Amino acid sequence: MRRDQIRKLDDAFDYLTDCMLATVDGLALKKSRSQGDFVRHIAIAQAAVEFADRFKVPLSGRGQEVMEVYGRSVNAYADSMDVRKEKP
């Protein structure tokens, strides 16, 4: 979702959740990053996913992927992209 497509509160929450997950994506793909920042952004995005689930806010894009593919776990989502982790 793009910012200009926001028409209601659920859209705004979806957009902000996607922005937080995009930050997690970007940090996961960096070999040189602050681990503290990475963990903090994962926690913030996880809170957004949990609120979306609790308040039944439909998510699209990255948020929907976290909900459906990664079992609502932003940590699992981040691990799947983390360039510092060994891939099988």
Summary of the structure (lengths in Angstrom):
residues: 88
radius of gyration: 13.1
end to end distance: 32.8
largest distance: 42.8
contacts: 238
relative contact order: 0.18
helix: 67%
strand: 0%
